[in-house]
Amino acid sequence: MVGILADYGLQYSGYLLEVGLILLLAWRGQAKRLTSLCLYLVCLVGAEASRSNVLSTYGLASRQYFYCFYVTDFLLVLAFFLLVCAFFKRACIQEEKMWRFARLLLFFVFVLVAGVSSFSLFRNYSQLAGPFIVEFEQNLYFTCLVLNTLLYILMQQIESADDELSLLVCGAGIQLAGPAATMALVYLTPGQHYSKWLLDHIMPLCTLGMLLTWAYAIVRPPQAGTASARRKISAVAEAATSNS
């Protein structure tokens, strides 16, 4: 009974946070400024609503729910990749040459992932909706994890003063790293009961962590002195280097 209540609590807390973040962005007039984030949240709500509707109509073991779940999962991963691309563009807003390189890299990575995933068609060309979608989704998911980590490192290297973006990237990292580690554990310990339990609970917990981090990034007041402080630190460091 307690486990069931915990599952429902996680599920509906996620729903409320997703809808609440969309309303918060609209109420604060930031939906246009954070268009990519708002669109991803709309995709989350749409996916959850579609799954709930198909589940209540056809049941958990139905083929309709199976296809609905994996297709919406695929679309969510694709939307997350586009969100990471938008984060890259925002991080490079003052570095046009860096953004041109990053844009080319992101396009090449997406084509590479699609090409590698297409090999599943040669093995099961009669079941396109199964192997290709699942493999492409998994490959793109781990690609998003790597790209998001590289973006965070890049922001540290260029000493980005965009604290809101840093929090958004950290929130995305929570959503990506937690389930990735859990799925790796499931593959390493097949058949273990606790592995399935972790998979069922860690993923919604990570989603809650991501949504809460994003909510904090949105409502957090801007730190006016952060950028100037970083510039002063850089100037002092350059002066010390030249004097030595």
PAZAPA-4460 file (N, C-alpha, C; in steps of 0.05 Angstrom, whole numbers, plus 32768, in hexadecimal, padded with zeros to 4 digits):
% residues 244
    n_x    n_y    n_z   ca_x   ca_y   ca_z    c_x    c_y    c_z   seq   type   mol
   8011   7FE8   8000   8000   8000   8000   8011   8019   8000     1      M     A
   8026   8019   8011   8038   8030   8012   8046   8034   7FF8     2      V     A
   804F   801E   7FEC   805C   8020   7FD2   804B   802B   7FBC     3      G     A
   8031   8023   7FBC   801F   802E   7FA8   801A   804C   7FAC     4      I     A
   8017   8054   7FC5   8013   8070   7FCB   802C   8080   7FC3     5      L     A
   8044   8075   7FC7   805C   8083   7FBF   805E   8085   7FA1     6      A     A
   8056   8071   7F93   8056   8072   7F75   8043   8087   7F6B     7      D     A
   802B   8088   7F76   8018   809C   7F6E   8021   80B8   7F76     8      Y     A
   802E   80BA   7F8D   8039   80D4   7F96   804E   80DF   7F82     9      G     A
   8060   80CD   7F7A   8075   80D5   7F67   8068   80DD   7F4C    10      L     A
   8055   80CD   7F43   8049   80D2   7F29   803A   80EC   7F29    11      Q     A
   8029   80F1   7F3C   8019   8109   7F3B   8029   8122   7F44    12      Y     A
   803E   811F   7F53   8050   8135   7F59   805D   813F   7F40    13      S     A
   8065   812C   7F2F   8071   8133   7F15   805E   8142   7F04    14      G     A
   8045   8138   7F02   8030   8146   7EF2   802C   8163   7EFB    15      Y     A
   802A   8166   7F15   8024   8181   7F20   803C   8194   7F1B    16      L     A
   8054   8189   7F1E   806C   819A   7F19   806E   81A2   7EFC    17      L     A
   8069   818F   7EEA   806A   8195   7ECD   8056   81AB   7EC6    18      E     A
   803D   81A8   7ECE   8029   81BC   7EC8   802F   81D6   7ED7    19      V     A
   8038   81D4   7EF0   803E   81EB   7EFF   8055   81FC   7EF3    20      G     A
   8069   81EE   7EE8   807F   81FD   7EDB   8076   820C   7EC2    21      L     A
   8064   81FF   7EB2   8059   820C   7E9B   804A   8225   7EA3    22      I     A
   8039   8222   7EB7   8029   8239   7EC0   803B   824F   7ECC    23      L     A
   8050   8246   7EDA   8063   825A   7EE5   8071   826A   7ED0    24      L     A
   807A   825C   7EBA   8087   826A   7EA4   8074   827E   7E97    25      L     A
   805A   8275   7E94   8047   8287   7E87   8040   829F   7E9A    26      A     A
   803E   829A   7EB4   8037   82AF   7EC7   804D   82C4   7EC9    27      W     A
   8066   82BB   7EC9   807D   82CD   7ECB   8085   82D9   7EB0    28      R     A
   8077   82D2   7E9B   807D   82DC   7E81   8098   82D3   7E75    29      G     A
   80A0   82BA   7E7D   80BA   82B0   7E74   80B7   8299   7E60    30      Q     A
   809E   8294   7E58   809A   827D   7E45   80A8   8283   7E2A    31      A     A
   80A8   829C   7E21   80B4   82A3   7E08   80D3   82A2   7E0A    32      K     A
   80DD   82AC   7E21   80FA   82AC   7E25   8105   8290   7E28    33      R     A
   80F6   827E   7E35   80FE   8263   7E39   80EC   8250   7E28    34      L     A
   80EB   8256   7E0E   80D9   8247   7DFD   80DF   8229   7DFC    35      T     A
   80F9   8223   7DF9   8101   8207   7DF7   80FA   81F7   7E10    36      S     A
   80FE   8204   7E28   80F6   81F7   7E41   80D8   81F3   7E43    37      L     A
   80C9   8207   7E3B   80AC   8206   7E3D   80A1   81F0   7E2A    38      C     A
   80AD   81EE   7E12   80A4   81DA   7DFF   80AA   81BE   7E09    39      L     A
   80C1   81BA   7E16   80C7   81A0   7E21   80B4   8198   7E37    40      Y     A
   80AD   81AC   7E48   8099   81A6   7E5D   807E   819F   7E51    41      L     A
   8076   81AD   7E3C   805D   81A6   7E2E   805E   818A   7E23    42      V     A
   8075   8182   7E19   8078   8167   7E0F   8075   8152   7E26    43      C     A
   8081   8159   7E3D   807E   8147   7E54   8061   8144   7E5C    44      L     A
   8052   815A   7E5E   8036   8158   7E65   8026   8149   7E51    45      V     A
   802C   814F   7E37   801D   8141   7E22   8022   8123   7E22    46      G     A
   803C   811B   7E27   8043   80FF   7E27   8035   80F1   7E3F    47      A     A
   8035   80FD   7E56   8028   80F1   7E6D   800A   80EF   7E69    48      E     A
   7FFE   8103   7E5D   7FE1   8103   7E58   7FDA   80ED   7E44    49      A     A
   7FEA   80EA   7E2F   7FE5   80D6   7E1B   7FE7   80BA   7E27    50      S     A
   7FFC   80B5   7E37   7FFF   809B   7E43   7FE8   8094   7E56    51      R     A
   7FE0   80A8   7E66   7FCA   80A3   7E79   7FB0   809C   7E6A    52      S     A
   7FAB   80AB   7E54   7F93   80A6   7E44   7F93   808A   7E38    53      N     A
   7FA9   8083   7E2B   7FAB   8068   7E1E   7FAA   8052   7E33    54      V     A
   7FB7   8057   7E4A   7FB7   8043   7E60   7F9B   803E   7E6A    55      L     A
   7F8C   8053   7E6F   7F71   804F   7E79   7F5E   8043   7E64    56      S     A
   7F64   8047   7E4B   7F52   803D   7E36   7F58   8020   7E2E    57      T     A
   7F72   8019   7E2B   7F7A   7FFF   7E21   7F87   7FED   7E35    58      Y     A
   7F92   7FF8   7E4B   7F9E   7FE7   7E5F   7FBD   7FE6   7E5D    59      G     A
   7FCA   7FDE   7E72   7FE7   7FDD   7E74   7FF3   7FC9   7E60    60      L     A
   7FE7   7FB3   7E5C   7FF3   7F9D   7E4C   7FEB   7FA0   7E2E    61      A     A
   7FDE   7FB5   7E27   7FD5   7FB8   7E0B   7FEC   7FC0   7DF9    62      S     A
   7FE9   7FB9   7DDF   7FFD   7FC2   7DCB   7FFB   7FE0   7DC7    63      R     A
   7FE3   7FEB   7DCA   7FE0   8008   7DC6   7FF0   8018   7DDB    64      Q     A
   7FEF   800E   7DF4   7FFF   801C   7E09   801D   8018   7E04    65      Y     A
   8025   8001   7DFB   8041   7FFB   7DF6   804C   800F   7DE1    66      F     A
   803D   8013   7DCB   8046   8025   7DB6   8045   8042   7DC0    67      Y     A
   8030   8049   7DCE   802D   8064   7DD8   8044   806B   7DEB    68      C     A
   804B   8058   7DFC   8061   805D   7E10   807B   8062   7E02    69      F     A
   8082   8050   7DEF   809D   8053   7DE2   809E   806A   7DCE    70      Y     A
   8088   806F   7DC1   8088   8086   7DAE   808A   80A0   7DBD    71      V     A
   807B   80A3   7DD3   807D   80BC   7DE3   8099   80BE   7DF0    72      T     A
   80A4   80A7   7DF9   80BF   80A8   7E04   80D3   80B1   7DF0    73      D     A
   80D0   80A7   7DD7   80E2   80AF   7DC1   80E0   80CD   7DBC    74      F     A
   80C7   80D7   7DBB   80C3   80F4   7DB7   80CE   8105   7DCD    75      L     A
   80CC   80FB   7DE6   80D7   810A   7DFD   80F6   810C   7DFB    76      L     A
   8102   80F6   7DF4   8120   80F6   7DF1   8128   8109   7DDB    77      V     A
   8119   8109   7DC5   811F   811B   7DAF   811B   8138   7DB8    78      L     A
   8106   813E   7DC7   8102   8159   7DD2   8118   8161   7DE5    79      A     A
   8122   814D   7DF5   8138   8153   7E08   8151   815A   7DF8    80      F     A
   8156   814D   7DE2   816E   8153   7DD2   816C   8170   7DC7    81      F     A
   8154   8177   7DBE   8150   8192   7DB4   8153   81A7   7DCA    82      L     A
   814B   819F   7DE3   814F   81B1   7DFA   816C   81B5   7E00    83      L     A
   817C   819F   7DFF   8199   81A2   7E04   81A5   81B3   7DEE    84      V     A
   819C   81B0   7DD5   81A6   81C2   7DC0   81A0   81DF   7DC6    85      C     A
   8188   81E5   7DD0   8181   8200   7DD7   8193   820A   7DEE    86      A     A
   819A   81F9   7E01   81AC   8201   7E16   81C7   8208   7E0B    87      F     A
   81D1   81F8   7DF8   81EB   81FE   7DEB   81EA   8219   7DDE    88      F     A
   81D4   821F   7DD0   81D2   8239   7DC2   81D2   8250   7DD5    89      K     A
   81C5   824D   7DEC   81C4   8262   7E00   81DF   8265   7E0D    90      R     A
   81ED   824F   7E12   8208   8251   7E1E   821C   825F   7E0C    91      A     A
   8218   825C   7DF2   822B   8268   7DDF   8221   8282   7DD3    92      C     A
   820E   828F   7DE1   8202   82A7   7DD5   8216   82BE   7DD1    93      I     A
   822B   82BE   7DE0   8240   82D2   7DDD   8257   82C8   7DCC    94      Q     A
   8256   82AF   7DC4   826C   82A2   7DB5   8261   8297   7D9B    95      E     A
   8260   82A8   7D86   8253   82A0   7D6D   8263   8289   7D60    96      E     A
   827E   828B   7D60   828E   8275   7D54   828A   825B   7D62    97      K     A
   8289   825C   7D7D   8285   8244   7D8D   8269   8238   7D87    98      M     A
   8255   8249   7D84   823A   823E   7D7E   8239   8231   7D62    99      W     A
   8247   823C   7D4F   8247   8230   7D34   8254   8214   7D36   100      R     A
   8269   8212   7D45   8276   81F8   7D48   8264   81E5   7D58   101      F     A
   8257   81EF   7D6D   8245   81DE   7D7D   822D   81D5   7D6D   102      A     A
   8223   81E6   7D5C   820C   81DF   7D4C   8213   81C9   7D38   103      R     A
   822A   81CB   7D2C   8233   81B7   7D19   8238   819C   7D28   104      L     A
   8243   819E   7D40   8248   8186   7D50   822E   8178   7D58   105      L     A
   821A   8188   7D60   8200   817C   7D68   81F2   816F   7D51   106      L     A
   81F4   817B   7D3A   81E8   816F   7D22   81F6   8155   7D1B   107      F     A
   8211   8155   7D1C   8220   813D   7D16   821A   8127   7D2A   108      F     A
   8218   812E   7D43   8212   811A   7D58   81F7   810D   7D53   109      V     A
   81E3   811E   7D4C   81C8   8113   7D48   81C8   8100   7D30   110      F     A
   81D5   8108   7D1A   81D6   80F7   7D02   81E5   80DD   7D09   111      V     A
   81FA   80DF   7D19   8209   80C7   7D20   81F8   80B4   7D31   112      L     A
   81E9   80BF   7D44   81D8   80AE   7D55   81C2   80A0   7D44   113      V     A
   81B6   80B0   7D31   81A2   80A4   7D1F   81AE   808E   7D0E   114      A     A
   81C7   8093   7D04   81D3   807F   7CF3   81DA   8066   7D02   115      G     A
   81E5   8068   7D1A   81EC   8051   7D2A   81D2   8041   7D31   116      V     A
   81BD   8050   7D38   81A4   8042   7D40   8197   8034   7D28   117      S     A
   819D   803E   7D10   8190   8032   7CF8   819A   8016   7CF3   118      S     A
   81B0   800E   7CFF   81BA   7FF3   7CFB   81A6   7FDF   7D06   119      F     A
   8194   7FE7   7D18   8180   7FD5   7D22   816C   7FCD   7D0D   120      S     A
   8169   7FDE   7CF8   8157   7FD8   7CE2   8160   7FC0   7CD2   121      L     A
   817B   7FBD   7CD0   8185   7FA6   7CC1   8181   7F8C   7CCF   122      F     A
   817F   7F8E   7CEA   817B   7F75   7CF9   815D   7F6E   7CFC   123      R     A
   814C   7F83   7CFD   812F   7F7F   7D00   8120   7F93   7CEF   124      N     A
   8124   7F91   7CD5   8118   7FA5   7CC3   80F9   7FA3   7CC2   125      Y     A
   80EF   7F8D   7CCC   80D1   7F89   7CCC   80C4   7F95   7CE5   126      S     A
   80D4   7F9F   7CF8   80C9   7FA9   7D11   80D5   7FC5   7D16   127      Q     A
   80CF   7FD8   7D04   80DA   7FF3   7D06   80D2   8000   7D20   128      L     A
   80B9   7FFD   7D28   80AF   800B   7D40   80BC   8001   7D5A   129      A     A
   80C8   7FEA   7D59   80D4   7FDF   7D71   80F1   7FE5   7D74   130      G     A
   8103   7FD5   7D68   8120   7FD7   7D6D   812B   7FF3   7D66   131      P     A
   8123   7FFF   7D50   812F   8019   7D48   8128   802E   7D5C   132      F     A
   810F   8030   7D63   8106   8046   7D76   8114   8042   7D91   133      I     A
   8115   802A   7D9B   8121   8025   7DB5   813F   802B   7DB5   134      V     A
   814C   8021   7DA0   8169   8026   7D9F   8170   8043   7D9A   135      E     A
   8161   8050   7D88   8166   806C   7D83   8161   807D   7D9C   136      F     A
   814C   8076   7DAA   8145   8084   7DC3   815B   8081   7DD8   137      E     A
   8165   8069   7DDC   817A   8064   7DF0   8194   8073   7DE8   138      Q     A
   819B   8071   7DCE   81B4   807E   7DC5   81B2   809C   7DC8   139      N     A
   819B   80A7   7DC1   8198   80C4   7DC3   8197   80CD   7DE0   140      L     A
   818C   80BD   7DF1   818B   80C3   7E0E   81A7   80C6   7E19   141      Y     A
   81B8   80B2   7E14   81D3   80B3   7E1F   81E3   80C9   7E11   142      F     A
   81DD   80CF   7DF8   81EA   80E6   7DEA   81E3   8100   7DF8   143      T     A
   81C9   8103   7E00   81C1   811B   7E0E   81D0   811E   7E29   144      C     A
   81D5   8107   7E36   81E4   8108   7E4F   8200   8112   7E4B   145      L     A
   820D   8107   7E36   8229   8110   7E30   8229   812D   7E28   146      V     A
   8217   8136   7E17   8216   8151   7E0D   8210   8165   7E24   147      L     A
   81FE   815D   7E36   81F8   816E   7E4D   8210   8172   7E5F   148      N     A
   821F   815C   7E63   8237   815D   7E74   824C   816F   7E66   149      T     A
   8250   816C   7E4C   8263   817D   7E3E   825A   819A   7E3F   150      L     A
   8240   819F   7E3E   8237   81BB   7E40   823D   81C7   7E5B   151      L     A
   823A   81B7   7E70   8240   81C1   7E8B   825E   81C8   7E8D   152      Y     A
   826F   81B6   7E83   828C   81BB   7E83   8293   81D4   7E73   153      I     A
   8286   81D7   7E5C   828A   81EE   7E4B   8283   8208   7E59   154      L     A
   826D   8208   7E67   8265   8220   7E76   8279   8227   7E8C   155      M     A
   8285   8213   7E98   8299   8219   7EAC   82B3   8224   7E9F   156      Q     A
   82B9   821A   7E87   82D1   8223   7E7A   82CF   8240   7E70   157      Q     A
   82B7   8248   7E66   82B3   8263   7E5C   82AA   8276   7E72   158      I     A
   82A8   826B   7E8B   82A0   827B   7EA2   8285   8289   7E9D   159      E     A
   8271   8279   7E95   8257   8284   7E8E   824A   8291   7EA7   160      S     A
   823F   82A8   7EA4   8232   82B6   7EBA   8214   82B1   7EBA   161      A     A
   820A   82A0   7EA9   81EE   8299   7EA7   81E7   8284   7EBC   162      D     A
   81E1   828D   7ED4   81DC   827A   7EEA   81C2   826B   7EE5   163      D     A
   81AE   8277   7ED9   8195   8269   7ED3   819A   8252   7EC0   164      E     A
   81AB   8256   7EAC   81B1   8240   7E99   81C0   822A   7EA8   165      L     A
   81D2   8231   7EBA   81E1   821D   7EC9   81CE   820B   7ED9   166      S     A
   81B9   8217   7EE5   81A6   8207   7EF4   8195   81F6   7EE1   167      L     A
   818E   8201   7ECA   817E   81F1   7EB7   818E   81D9   7EAD   168      L     A
   81A8   81DD   7EA8   81B9   81C7   7E9F   81BD   81B2   7EB5   169      V     A
   81C0   81BC   7ECE   81C2   81A9   7EE5   81A8   8199   7EE8   170      C     A
   8191   81A6   7EE4   8178   8197   7EE6   8176   8182   7ED1   171      G     A
   817F   8188   7EB8   817F   8175   7EA3   8192   815E   7EA9   172      A     A
   81A9   8164   7EB6   81BB   814F   7EBE   81B0   813C   7ED2   173      G     A
   819F   8146   7EE5   8192   8134   7EF8   8180   8120   7EE9   174      I     A
   8171   812B   7ED6   815E   811A   7EC7   816D   8105   7EB6   175      Q     A
   8184   810C   7EAC   8193   80FA   7E9A   81A5   80E6   7EA9   176      L     A
   81B4   80F0   7EBD   81C8   80DF   7ECA   81BB   80CA   7EDB   177      A     A
   81A7   80D1   7EEB   819A   80BD   7EFD   818F   80A5   7EEF   178      G     A
   817D   80A9   7EDB   8172   8092   7ECD   8188   8083   7EBD   179      P     A
   819C   8091   7EB2   81B1   8083   7EA4   81C0   8070   7EB6   180      A     A
   81C7   8079   7ECE   81D5   8068   7EE1   81C3   8050   7EE9   181      A     A
   81A9   8056   7EED   8196   8041   7EF5   8194   802C   7EDF   182      T     A
   8191   8034   7EC6   818F   8022   7EB0   81A8   8011   7EAD   183      M     A
   81BF   801D   7EB1   81D8   800E   7EB0   81D9   7FF8   7EC6   184      A     A
   81CE   7FFF   7EDE   81CD   7FEC   7EF4   81BA   7FD5   7EED   185      L     A
   81A4   7FDB   7EE0   8190   7FC7   7ED8   819D   7FB3   7EC4   186      V     A
   81AC   7FBE   7EB1   81BA   7FAD   7E9D   81CF   7F9B   7EAA   187      Y     A
   81DC   7FA6   7EBF   81F1   7F97   7ECC   81E6   7F82   7EDF   188      L     A
   81CE   7F86   7EE9   81C2   7F73   7EFC   81A7   7F6A   7EF2   189      T     A
   81A6   7F5B   7EDC   818C   7F53   7ED1   817E   7F3F   7EE3   190      P     A
   8164   7F43   7EE5   8153   7F31   7EF5   8152   7F38   7F12   191      G     A
   8161   7F4C   7F1C   8161   7F53   7F38   8148   7F64   7F3E   192      Q     A
   813B   7F5E   7F54   8122   7F6C   7F5A   8127   7F8A   7F60   193      H     A
   813D   7F90   7F6E   8142   7FAB   7F76   8149   7FBD   7F5E   194      Y     A
   8152   7FB0   7F48   8159   7FBF   7F30   8140   7FCB   7F24   195      S     A
   812B   7FBA   7F22   8111   7FC4   7F17   8105   7FD9   7F29   196      K     A
   8108   7FD5   7F44   80FE   7FE9   7F56   810C   8004   7F53   197      W     A
   8126   8003   7F4F   8135   801C   7F4B   812C   8029   7F31   198      L     A
   8129   8019   7F1C   8121   8025   7F02   8105   8032   7F04   199      L     A
   80F4   8026   7F14   80D8   8031   7F16   80D7   804A   7F28   200      D     A
   80EB   804E   7F3A   80E9   8064   7F4D   80FF   807A   7F48   201      H     A
   8116   8072   7F3F   812B   8086   7F3B   8124   809A   7F24   202      I     A
   8119   808F   7F0F   8113   80A0   7EF8   80FF   80B7   7EFF   203      M     A
   80E8   80B0   7F0C   80D6   80C6   7F14   80E2   80D9   7F29   204      P     A
   80F3   80CE   7F3A   8101   80DF   7F4E   8113   80F3   7F40   205      L     A
   8122   80E9   7F2C   8134   80FB   7F1D   8124   8110   7F0D   206      C     A
   810D   8108   7F03   80FC   811C   7EF5   80F3   8132   7F08   207      T     A
   80EB   812A   7F20   80E4   813D   7F35   80FB   814F   7F3B   208      L     A
   8113   8144   7F3E   812B   8154   7F44   8130   8168   7F2D   209      G     A
   812D   8160   7F14   8130   8172   7EFE   811C   8188   7EFF   210      M     A
   8103   8182   7F03   80EE   8196   7F03   80F1   81AA   7F1A   211      L     A
   80F9   81A0   7F31   80FD   81B2   7F48   8115   81C4   7F43   212      L     A
   812A   81BA   7F37   8141   81CB   7F30   813A   81E0   7F1C   213      T     A
   812A   81D8   7F08   8121   81EC   7EF4   810F   8201   7F01   214      W     A
   80FE   81F9   7F13   80EC   820C   7F21   80FD   8220   7F31   215      A     A
   8112   8216   7F3E   8123   8228   7F4D   8132   823B   7F3B   216      Y     A
   813A   8231   7F23   8148   8242   7F10   8136   8259   7F06   217      A     A
   811C   8253   7F03   8109   8266   7EF9   8102   827C   7F0E   218      I     A
   80FD   8273   7F27   80F5   8286   7F3B   810C   8293   7F49   219      V     A
   8124   8289   7F46   813C   8294   7F53   8141   82B0   7F49   220      R     A
   8145   82C4   7F5B   814B   82DF   7F52   8166   82E0   7F45   221      P     A
   8169   82F0   7F30   8183   82F2   7F23   8199   82FD   7F35   222      P     A
   81B0   82F2   7F33   81C7   82FA   7F43   81D7   8310   7F34   223      Q     A
   81D1   8329   7F3B   81DC   833F   7F2B   81FA   8340   7F2D   224      A     A
   8205   8338   7F44   8222   833C   7F48   8232   8325   7F3E   225      G     A
   8226   8310   7F35   8235   82F8   7F2E   8247   82FD   7F16   226      T     A
   823C   8309   7F01   824C   830E   7EE9   8264   8320   7EEE   227      A     A
   825F   8337   7EFC   8274   834A   7F02   8289   833D   7F14   228      S     A
   8281   832C   7F27   8294   831F   7F38   82A6   830C   7F29   229      A     A
   829A   82FE   7F16   82AB   82EC   7F06   82BE   82FB   7EF4   230      R     A
   82B5   8312   7EEA   82C7   8322   7ED9   82DE   832D   7EEA   231      R     A
   82D9   8335   7F03   82EE   833F   7F14   8302   8329   7F1B   232      K     A
   82F8   8310   7F20   8309   82FA   7F26   831B   82F4   7F0E   233      I     A
   8310   82F5   7EF6   8320   82EF   7EDE   8335   8305   7EDA   234      S     A
   832D   831E   7EDF   8340   8334   7EDC   8357   8331   7EF0   235      A     A
   8351   832A   7F09   8366   8327   7F1D   8379   8310   7F15   236      V     A
   836D   82FA   7F0B   837D   82E3   7F04   838F   82EA   7EEC   237      A     A
   8385   82F9   7ED9   8396   8301   7EC2   83AC   8314   7ECB   238      E     A
   83A6   8326   7EDD   83BA   8338   7EE7   83D0   832A   7EF7   239      A     A
   83C8   8316   7F07   83DB   8307   7F16   83ED   82F6   7F03   240      A     A
   83E2   82EC   7EEE   83F1   82DC   7EDB   8406   82EE   7ECC   241      T     A
   83FD   8306   7EC4   840F   8318   7EB6   8425   8322   7EC8   242      S     A
   841F   8327   7EE1   8434   8330   7EF4   8449   831B   7EFA   243      N     A
   8440   8302   7EFB   8453   82EC   7F00   8464   82E7   7EE8   244      S     A
***
